[in-house]
Amino acid sequence: MSKIPLNQNVYAAAKQRINNILNDFPYFYVSLSGGKDSGVLLNLVIEEAKKQSKLPIDVLIIDMEAQFNHTISYIQDCVEREEVNAYWICLPLSLRNASSQLQPKWTCWDRNVSHWVRPLPSHPSVISDHAYFDFYNYAMEFEDFVAGFNQWYQEKKGGLCAAFVGIRADESLNRYKTIKNVKKSHFKDYFWTTKECDCVYKAYPIYDWKTEDIWTANGRFNWSYNKIYDLMYLAGVPLSQQRLCQPYGDDQKKGLWLFHVLEPKTWEKIVSRVEGCQFGARYSKKQGHIIGYYKFNLPPEHTYRSYSKFLLNSMPNSLSKHYKSKIIKFILWWRKQGYHHIPDFDDKKLESQRKVPSWRRICKVLIKNDYWCRGLSFSQNKRHMKTKDKKKV
């Protein structure tokens, strides 16, 4: 049974969930990003796997090149552990760049560029050979690679497989929905699992942990962790906002400025590596800047509608077509709700709650470079990513 007693703490609950997976799945791996959550999860799984004599454990690391040196040092320490058998992936993958409309995607470890943020790591577990995986295509989408790896891993092992993922529901609404989604397929009655493909399930044993729980565990059990978090704390970043991932994404770009403060030498390389990085860092740091929380002044003699059209006409053609298709769907949906005319603006509170349409909402999406148009109530999905790739945006 997957039910956890209400009086049980999250540490004991996570151990029970991990043991459930170890008992039910003959094969498993831990996804390690180098962040605080996946680091704690790695230690928890090692603890329980050791009790069941299931060491070493497989660990998947997808290295996205533009990362803090502290993160790579921490990953290096993890793969050196005798309890770990790592797949350290350093392959060209296509990633989102929300800092530029001219280069809305970038490719980590791209062989067609003159320099990288850092050289390839030299550890024996590093996989940089493009022919290593039969499913791999050059510069494929990150999400497609993960799906392909899961299928490859299952075929290699030949049995039921689990992928431990260190996400917590309190970090974002999307992560909460991943756990809460009642329509998804899961293993047995383990609602904290998600079916990925045949014979492969993702497991989220620390989904109910808080940020404070992560740091309590690190302190109490003297677990090693990525020291970049210490620098973030000294820089005044609240614990709840300390996150690590590829720096140019729609949400992640708000932390670009930290590279400049915490690792200046890394920052110099990042600026010259990906277009729009300097702009993204400058205008995403604080509330009120145009691609952060995007409060901006409308240019003279423009309405939000006319300025939106001006922005669309100034974009590359393929990108403009993408936004126009979303805007048309947005307008048609609201027309069915009785809005035969989209107002230039409406009540700000209702707009922020997405209860009314307006050209101001559309304009903010364009200003923010919100590629997936989340501000218009759209979301990213696999079909969108495939379409985007076909257009070579």
N, C-alpha and C positions, 0 to 999 in steps of 0.2 A: 504494500500500500504506500502511496506517496503523501498521505496526509501527515502534516507536521503538528504536534501538540502546540496549542497556543502559548503555553508557558515555556517553550523551548527557545533558546537563543539562536541567532542566525548562524553562528559558528557550528553548533551541533546539527542544525537543520541542513546546512550545506554538506557536512560530512555524511549525513544520512543519504542525501540525494546522490552524492558521488558514489557511495557504496552501492546504491541501487543500480547505477549505471555499470559499475565494475562487475557486479553480479550478473547482470542481464546481457552485457555486451562483451563478446570475446576480444574485440579490437576497439581501440579508442585513441584519440590524440587531443592535445590541448592547443588551442589557438593563442599564440603569444604575440602581443603587439609591442611590448616593452612598457606598457602603461601600468598604473597602480592596480587596476582591477584584474587584468590578466596575470599579473605577477602574483597576486594573492591566490588566484585560482590555481596557478601552477604549483604553488607550495601545498595547497590543500590536496590536490590530486596526488602529488608525490607522497604525502603522508599516508593517505589511504591505500595507494597502490603498494606501498612498502609493506603494509600489514598483510596484504594478500599475495605478496611475492610476485608482483606484476611489474617489476622494474626491469629495464628502463622504460620510460613512457615516451611515446612519440609526441613531438612538438612541431607545430607549423608556424613559421615566422615569415611573413611577407614584408620584405624590406622595400620601402618606397623611396629610397635614396635621399630625399630631402628631409632628414630627421636630425634631431639634436645629437651631438656627439655623446652626451650623457646616456641617451637612449641606446645607442649602439654599444657603448661600454657595458651597460646593464645586460643587453641581449648576449653579448660575448660571455659575460659571467654565467648566464643561465645555460648556454649551450656547452660550457665547459664542465657542468655538473655531471657526475657519473650516472645520475638517475635519468638523464635526458638523452634521447635520440632525436636530433633536430633535422627538419627540412627547412633550411634557411634559403628562402626564395629571393633571388636577385635577377629577375627577368623584366624586360620592358612590358609595362602594363599601362593602359590608358586610364588617366585620372582626371577628375574635374579641376578646372582652373577658373574660379569665380572672380578672380582679380582682373580679368581682361576679356573684353568682347572680341578682340582680334585673335586671341588664342584661348578659346573656351575649354580646351583640353590640353593636357601635357602628358608626356610619356616618360616615366621613370626609367633609368638605365638605358636610355635611347642611344643606340649606336650611331645615329645620324647627327648628333650634336657634338660640338667641339670639346665640351668638358662636362663633367658631372659635379654635383655638390661635394662628393667624396668618392674615393676609389672603391672598387669592389672589395668587400672583406675577404680575407684569405683563409678563413676557417674551412676545414675539410667538409663540413656540413652544408656549405654554400652551394646552391644550384643555380648556375648561370648559363648552362648549356641549353640552347633553344630547342634542341632535339631530345631533351631528357623526358619530357611529357608528350605522349602522342596526341593529346588534345590541345596542346598549346599553339596559338597563333600569335604572330608578332603584334605587340601593342594591343592585345585583347583587353576587354574591359575587366576591371578588378573583380567585379561580381561574377562574371563568367569564369574567371580563373578559379575562384573559390569553389564554384559549382563543379567545374571540371576536375579539380583536385579531389573533391569528395568522391566522385565517381571512380577516379583512378585509384584512390586509396582503398576503396571497397573492393575493387576488382583485384588489386594486388593482395589484399588480405584474404579475400574469399569468404567473408562472413559478415555478420551484423556489426556495424561500426557506429561509434558515437564521436561527435566533435564537441569537446568542452569549449564553451565560449563565455568569456567573462564580461557579460553585460549586466547592468543593474537598471531596474525599472525606473528609479527616481532620477536618472540622468537626463532623460528626454521623453517626450510624449511618444515618439516613434518606438523607443525601446520598451516603454510600458505596453504599447499596442502589440508588440511582438510576443510578449508574455500573455497578455490578456485575451488575445484574439481567440474567440470560441469556435471559429470556423476552420482553424488550422488542424492538420492531422498531427497527433502526438503519440508517443509510445505509451502503451498501457493507459494508466490514469495519471501519468506524469505530465501535468499541464505545463510544466516548465521545460518541456522538450518540444521540438518542432521537426516534423519529417522533412528532410532535405531531398531525398530521392530514394529509390528502392534500396532498402537495407542500410540507409544512412540517416541518423537523427542528430540534430543539434541539441545540446543540453546546456541549460543556464542555471547552475546550482547556486549562484550567489545573487540571483535576480532581486532578492528582497533586502540586500545589504544597503546600508547608507554609507556615505563617504566616511563618516566617523568610524564605522565598523572596520573599514579597510585599514585605516591608520592605527586603530586599536590593535588589530591583529598583527600588523607589522611590528608594533612596539612590544606587545606582550610576548610574541614568539621569536623576536629578534630576527625576523626575516629580512633579507636584503631587498632593496627597492631602487628604482631609478632616482638618482640624486638630483635630477632636473627639477623635481618637485620642491626640494629645499630652496632652490634658486627662485622658483615661482613664488614661494611663500615670502621670501625676502623682498621680492619685487612688488608685493602687495596684492597678489592674485588670490582671491578667496578660495578656500578649499573646494567649494562646490563648482568653481569655474576652471579648475586645473585639469586639463585634458590633453591627450596626445593623439595625433593622427596626421595624415598628410596635410600640409599647412594651407593648401590653396582651395579647399572645398567651400561650399556655400556657407556652412556654419563655421568651419575651422579657420577661415581667413581672418576672423576677428582676433585670433591669437597670433597673427603674423608678426606683430610688433615685438612679441616676446623674444623672437630670434635675435632681433637687434639689441635687446637689453641683456639677454642671458648668455648668448654665444655670438659675439660680434663677428668673429671670423667665419662662422657658419653663415651668418646673415649676408656677408659680402658675396659669398658663392651663390646663395639663394637668389639674390637680386639679379645676378647676371644669368641665372639658369632659366627662370620662368618669367615670361612677359607679364607686366602689371604688378609684380610683387611689391615694389616700392609704393605704388599707388594704393594697393590693397591694404598695406600696413598703415599708411598715413590716414586713410579714410575709413578704417574699420575699428580703430582702437577705442573710441569713445562714443557714447550715446550722442546722437545728433549729427554724426558724420554720415555722408550720403550712402555708403554701402555697408554701414554698420546697422544702425537703427533708422537711417536714411531720412532725417528731417532736413528738408532743403527748401530754398526759396524759388518760386516759380519765376522764370525769366520774364521781363517786361513784355507786354503785348502778346503773351501766350496764355491760353487756357491749358488745363491738364490734358484735354483731348488733343489740341494742336501740338503741344509739346511732345506728347506720346508719339504722334505721327512723325514729328521731326526726328525723334530718337530712332524710330524704326527705319527711317530713310537714311540715317547716318551709319547704320550697321552693315556688316557684310551681308550679302544677299541671302545666303543659306540661313544665317542666324535670324535675320529679319523674317523670313518665311516661317521659321519655327515659332517665333513669338506671335506672329499674326494668326497662325492656326489656333494657338491657345486662346488668344483674345476673342476670336470669332466664336469658339466654343463657349467661352465665358459669357459673351453677350447673348448668344442663343439660349443658354440655360436660364439666364435671368429673364429673358423675354417670356419664357414659359411660366415664370413665376409672376408675370404681370407687369414687368418693367419693359414697356415698349420703347422707352427712351432712357438711355444710361446717363444719369446726371454727371456734371463735371466733378462735383464733390458732394458729400453728404455729411452727416454727423460723424465726427472722428471716432467716437467711441463705437458706434455701430459698424463703421468701416473696419476698425481694428478687430472687432468680433466677427467680421466677415458676414454680417447679417444684411448688408446692403451693397449693391454694386456702385461703382463710380469710376470715372476716368482717373481720379487721383490714385486709386488702388492700382490701376493698370500702369500708370506713370511710375509709381514707386517700384513695381516689379522690374521695369526696364532700367531705372536708375540704379537699382541694387544689383543688376545683372543676375537676377533670380531665374536661372535657366529653366528649372523645373516648374516655375510659376506657382510656387507654394503660396504666395500672397494672393493668388486668385483661386485658392483651394484645390489646386492640382497636386499631384505627388509623383515621385519618381517610381517607375516600374520597369520591368525587363523589356517590354515592348518599346518603350520610349528610348531605352539605351540602344537597342538594336537599330531603330530608325535613325538615331543620332549617328551611329557608327556608319551606316550606309551612306548617309549624306556627307560623311567625312567633315563634320563641322569643325 
